[in-house]
Amino acid sequence: MSLEEISSTATRLMDEGGVEGLSMRKLAAELDVNPMSLYHHVKSKEALIELICATTAARMHLPPDDGSPWQEQVRAMALSYRDHARAHPAMWTYVHNHPEAIADRKLALWQALYRILRLAGVPEPELRRTSDVLHAFVTGFVIAETQGHLPDGQEEIDRTFDTAIELIVHGLAGLSSG
């Protein structure tokens, strides 16, 4: 049994039943192992959830460093984050309530965002603050969307998200030129 197998199965259980629907016993039953054997890989349910957050974030499709304009990469990153959050709402609700679960700035998610922000001209000392603001902005949008606080209809919500991305792009452009 690998950490990847544990994480994938736990993610599926969390997607199906939320954080409260995930237990070490349920996970062990799904993996057809003794529950105690899971503790050789993860020390607690909290550690399991952090593993899920890290491995799920690592599976997120991140824009490649392919020389495309930073504006396109920002759009791709925001869309990927949103799609991922919508695919795993229980996990992203958990992350919103426990930001330390993805706080490790060595995660590919943060490294890709930092790379894009550098391309946009964000000064090195401002990377952390700018990335935190963008993360809060997009996370807030996703929460508003999943909680039904946006206009009805997926097409209108998508258009609203496009407007949010344009605000991000123009804000970053203004930040780097100011």
Secondary structure, DSSP 8 states (H G I E B T S, - for coil): --HHHHHHHHHHHHHHHTGGG--HHHHHHHHTS-HHHHTTT-SSHHHHHHHHHHHHHHHS-----SS--HHHHHHHHHHHHHHHHHHSHHHHHHHHH-GGGG--TTSHHHHHHHHHHHHTT--GGGHHHHHHHHHHHHHHHHHHHHTT-S-SSHHHHHHHHHHHHHHHHHHHHHHHH-
